[in-house]
Amino acid sequence: MVASVQMELFLPACQNLKEKRAIVNSLLGKLRSRFNVAAAEMAYPKQWQRTILGIAAVANEMSFLQQEIQAVIRFVENHPDVELIHTDTAYYD
């Protein structure tokens, strides 16, 4: 079973692409190590204050995947440097 989520984020403190890269790369690294998911920036590579992250997880139980994806979303919501605008979650059996 596979779960995927796309998260649109607003980065209000960023004033340039270097600051954005630092925040996004840090967040992606934390997601990968803490939750054992695949994560990447998917859109808006040239905009300073906006990005879409794509995250995927694989497991043999749907309930575990749902808990894991909800934990990932809560983690991003509580990150001090980003504001979560929208999420789109999908599960595949």
N, C-alpha and C positions, 0 to 999 in steps of 0.2 A: 504494500500500500504506500501511496505517495501523497504528500501534502505540499501545497505551494501557496505562497502568499506574496502579493505585491503591496508594498507600502509606499505611499507618496508622502514625502517629508518636506517641511519648510525649515530652513536653517537661518533663523533671524539674525544671528550675530556675525555671519560671514560677510566680509567686505571684499573678498577676492577668491579666486579659484584655489590658491594655496591653502587658505583657511578651510575651505570646503573639503578639499582632499584630506586634510588632517583629521577632520571630524568624521567623514565618511569611512576612511580607512580604519580608524580606531574602532568605530562602531561595528564594521564588518568583521574585524578581527575578534572582537569580544563575542559577537554572535556565533562565529565559527567555533571558538574554543569552549564557550560556556554551554552551548546547546547542541553541538555536533551537527550542524546544518550546513548546507551549501548556501552561500550568500554572495551577491554581486550587485553593483550599481547598474541599472538597466536603462536609464534615460536622463536627459538634461545634463550631459557632461560639461557643457560650457556655461551653464547658468549658476551663479554664485549661491543662491539661496533656495534652490529647489533640486530634488532628486527623487528617483524611484528606485527602491531596493527590491530585488527578487530573492526570495528565500525558499529553499526546498528541503524536505526531510523525508526519510524513508524508514518504515518500521513494519513489523508484522502484525501490529494491533492498531485498529483505528482509534480506540480510546487514548492510547499513548500519543499518537500523532496529534489528536485534537488538543490534548493537554500541553504538548510541546509547542505547538503553534500559538496557543493562547499565552504561554509563558514568554515566547519570543515577542509577541505584540505588546504585552505588559512591560517587558524590558525596554523596548524602544519608546513606548509612551512615557516612561519614567526617566529617560535619558535627558540630562539637563540642556544639551546643545541643540536638540531637535524638537519640532512639533509635528506630531502625526496628523496628517490631513485626511488620509483615506486608506483603507485596507481592502483588498480583494483576495479572499481565501478560496481555495479549491482542493478537494480531496478526490483521489483516484484509487479505485479498488483493483 
